[in-house]
Amino acid sequence: MHGIHTRVERSAAVGENLAKLDLSSAVLICLCCIDMKDQIRIHDAARRLKDHAPPNATLLLGVLSENDGKALTGFKDAVNADYIARSFRQALAIVLKLATEHANPDAIQDMTRR
């Protein structure tokens, strides 16, 4: 809809098959979970994604739950995420902001003409 190239991987792919994921051209990685019940698994997945991704890749952690913001901020720091979102709307706003910042001027003009 917004002209941003994306790829979706299921949680099993992040777990056992992370080494098989081609993240060489990743600019932004979104790790989403419904809640923080399995914080160890989320932390491990985030660490492994950051280790496997290019050094300049950004990690957006989407925790789509009703947890208080203070706990999420601490968790964001613990997993070394660049951004955290508590809703799909918030995640989309972050993705669009980053896409605009990283796009070249010609690409931005093309997007506004659609």
Helices and strands as residue ranges (DSSP letters): H 11-15, G 18-20, E 28-33, H 39-52, E 58-63, H 69-79, E 83-85, H 88-102, H 105-113
